[in-house]
Amino acid sequence: MRKRKVLTAKDAISPQIVPLRSATTYREGLEEMRNAGRHILPVVDDGVYIGLVSDSAPLYAMESVGDAVTVMKPVIASTPMPLLLWRMVDEQASIFPVVDDLTGDYIGAVDRESIIRSVARLFPQVDESTELTITCRPSQYSASAIAHAVEDADAHLLNLNVTAGTAPDCPTTVQLRVNHSRGESVARSLQRYGYDTVEMAGTPGLVNSDLAERVNALLHYLEV
């Protein structure tokens, strides 16, 4: 049985979350938050996590970012994803600092978007395609004509395999794969070029067993 990878907080760290230093003026910190499109950022000095700062503090009362810091307990890098999700929901947090398990040094931060991206990696991109099998006389076969027929159907030819008959009168079999969910359109275009489709099947990027396993893994991580 294939060993299941357990997602942790470290897997969800977002490179887009850049911390501030406590000595940064609060006005400069607000500017950096606005530029980053964020309302809250971690504060880190020399690798040590200090706390979080938000843009909701009164500007007149704050000179530096350090004056506006609020303390939030960070999560360690090995925190399992279900626990991280539970804390995020329970504490209504939009961001969590992540520290090293052993040293306690700040290594990054996660937010809801980065968590979703990390979980989404359980599912490789499904490239929807259609496989068609056509037959023709050996003298009729033309790779360029087949390619033009596929293009005329607004599809792209991904793969083409040709099997020639062993006898002079045996037909040539051509198997092609196109990135098109409507194989009927490609088949009609091929027919206009004189090629009859004898078999057609959709081929998603994941076999059903793999997809089911990944869905079950996602439900397990989310404790659903």
C-alpha positions as a printed Julia matrix, in Angstrom:
224×3 Matrix{Float64}:
   0.0    0.0     0.0
   1.35   3.42   -0.96
   2.28   5.56    2.03
   0.11   8.65    2.33
   1.83  11.99    2.64
   0.62  13.95    5.65
   0.3   17.64    4.93
   1.7   19.96    7.57
   1.92  23.69    8.19
   5.34  23.75    6.51
   3.76  22.54    3.25
   1.4   25.54    3.23
   3.92  28.35    3.83
   3.24  31.28    1.51
   6.23  33.04   -0.09
   3.96  36.06   -0.58
   3.81  36.79    3.16
   6.84  38.99    3.88
   7.29  39.9     7.57
   8.0   43.34    8.98
  10.67  44.34   11.48
   9.61  45.82   14.81
  11.77  48.92   14.26
   9.94  49.79   11.04
   7.78  52.86   11.51
   4.11  52.1    11.73
   3.41  54.38    8.78
   5.95  52.45    6.67
   4.41  49.2     7.86
   0.98  50.35    6.74
   2.41  51.2     3.34
   3.99  47.75    3.01
   0.71  46.09    3.99
  -1.17  48.12    1.4
   1.4   47.25   -1.28
   1.09  43.57   -0.39
  -2.71  43.72   -0.35
  -2.82  42.53    3.26
  -4.38  43.77    6.49
  -2.06  41.84    8.81
   1.58  40.71    8.72
   3.97  38.91   11.06
   6.72  40.85   12.83
  10.13  39.17   12.9
  13.5   40.38   14.19
  16.61  38.39   13.24
  14.63  35.21   12.71
  12.69  35.54   15.97
   8.92  35.78   15.73
   7.61  38.75   17.74
   3.91  38.86   16.93
   1.44  40.2    14.39
   0.63  43.73   13.33
  -2.55  44.87   11.62
  -3.65  48.02    9.87
  -6.45  48.59   12.39
  -4.32  50.22   15.1
  -4.78  54.01   15.45
  -2.04  55.69   13.45
  -1.57  58.58   15.9
  -0.81  56.21   18.8
   1.89  54.18   17.07
   5.43  55.18   16.21
   6.84  51.81   15.21
   5.51  48.44   14.15
   6.69  47.09   17.49
   4.24  49.4    19.29
   1.32  47.8    17.46
   2.27  44.13   17.88
  -0.35  41.72   19.14
   0.72  38.3    20.35
  -0.53  35.21   18.56
   0.89  31.81   19.35
   2.62  30.45   16.24
   2.28  26.93   14.93
   5.22  24.59   14.59
   6.23  23.39   11.14
   5.03  19.81   11.73
   1.5   20.82   12.75
  -0.86  18.48   10.84
  -3.21  20.17    8.41
  -6.43  19.19   10.27
  -5.16  20.86   13.45
  -4.07  23.95   11.54
  -7.5   24.21    9.9
  -9.22  23.75   13.26
  -7.18  26.55   14.83
  -7.81  28.85   11.9
 -11.57  28.35   12.18
 -11.66  28.35   15.99
  -9.6   31.53   16.32
 -11.04  33.24   13.24
  -7.47  33.86   12.08
  -6.51  34.89    8.58
  -2.79  34.2     9.0
  -0.61  31.94   11.14
   3.15  32.32   11.72
   5.12  29.07   11.43
   8.23  28.31   13.49
  10.8   25.52   13.38
  10.0   22.56   15.62
  13.42  22.47   17.26
  14.84  25.99   17.21
  11.62  27.99   17.35
  12.95  30.24   14.59
  10.43  31.86   12.27
  10.33  30.05    8.91
   7.27  31.61    7.28
   3.53  32.06    7.55
   0.39  30.49    6.14
  -2.96  31.96    5.2
  -6.2   30.52    3.89
  -5.13  30.84    0.26
  -1.81  29.04    0.79
  -3.58  26.25    2.69
  -6.03  25.77   -0.17
  -3.14  25.69   -2.66
  -1.27  23.07   -0.63
  -4.34  20.85   -0.36
  -5.05  21.34   -4.07
  -1.66  19.8    -4.85
  -3.22  16.48   -3.88
  -5.0   16.74   -7.21
  -2.75  17.03  -10.27
  -4.2   19.04  -13.09
  -6.68  17.0   -15.05
  -6.0   17.48  -18.73
  -9.24  16.52  -20.43
  -8.67  14.85  -23.75
 -10.23  12.53  -26.29
  -8.68   9.48  -27.94
  -9.86   8.59  -31.42
  -9.05   5.6   -33.59
  -9.4    5.95  -37.36
  -8.68   3.6   -40.23
  -7.81   4.33  -43.83
  -6.14   2.84  -46.87
  -2.32   2.99  -46.67
  -2.23   5.34  -49.65
  -4.73   7.66  -47.98
  -2.78   8.17  -44.75
  -1.38  11.69  -44.29
  -0.19  12.99  -40.93
  -0.45  16.59  -42.11
  -4.05  16.1   -43.27
  -4.99  14.6   -39.91
  -3.31  17.49  -38.09
  -5.22  20.01  -40.22
  -8.49  18.2   -39.49
  -7.83  18.45  -35.74
  -6.96  22.14  -36.03
 -10.14  22.81  -37.99
 -12.08  21.52  -34.97
 -10.28  24.07  -32.74
  -8.4   21.29  -30.96
  -4.72  20.4   -30.58
  -3.08  17.13  -31.54
  -1.31  15.74  -28.46
  -0.23  12.32  -29.69
  -0.43  10.18  -32.82
   0.38   6.48  -33.27
   0.23   4.7   -36.61
  -0.08   0.95  -37.13
   0.34  -0.13  -40.75
  -1.35  -3.27  -42.02
   0.81  -6.33  -42.62
  -0.7   -7.01  -46.05
  -0.99  -4.57  -48.97
  -4.79  -4.49  -48.72
  -4.92  -4.16  -44.91
  -6.04  -0.75  -43.61
  -3.79   1.56  -41.66
  -4.92   2.21  -38.08
  -4.24   5.62  -36.57
  -4.72   6.41  -32.88
  -4.67  10.07  -31.96
  -5.22  12.01  -28.74
  -6.51  15.57  -28.76
  -7.09  18.06  -25.95
 -10.73  18.44  -26.7
 -13.68  17.34  -24.55
 -16.03  17.2   -27.54
 -14.55  14.41  -29.6
 -17.55  14.46  -31.92
 -16.36  17.77  -33.38
 -12.95  16.31  -34.17
 -14.52  13.14  -35.6
 -16.73  15.21  -37.93
 -13.73  17.23  -39.08
 -11.76  14.03  -39.74
 -14.68  12.69  -41.76
 -14.6   15.77  -43.97
 -10.98  14.89  -44.71
 -11.99  11.33  -45.6
 -11.15   9.58  -42.32
 -13.79   7.52  -40.53
 -13.57   7.25  -36.73
 -14.09   3.67  -35.54
 -13.56   4.26  -31.83
 -13.6    7.25  -29.49
 -13.15   7.59  -25.73
 -12.55  10.37  -23.22
  -9.36  10.11  -21.16
  -9.16  12.27  -18.02
  -5.73  12.81  -16.53
  -6.41  10.55  -13.53
  -7.65   6.98  -13.51
 -10.68   6.52  -11.27
  -8.82   4.62   -8.56
  -6.22   7.38   -8.17
  -8.89  10.07   -8.09
 -10.9    8.22   -5.44
  -7.8    7.76   -3.32
  -6.99  11.46   -3.48
 -10.54  12.48   -2.63
 -10.47  10.17    0.38
  -7.13  11.65    1.4
  -8.57  15.16    1.25
 -11.56  14.16    3.37
  -9.17  12.56    5.85
  -7.09  15.72    6.16
 -10.2   17.83    6.65
 -11.66  15.24    9.07
 -14.92  15.23    7.15
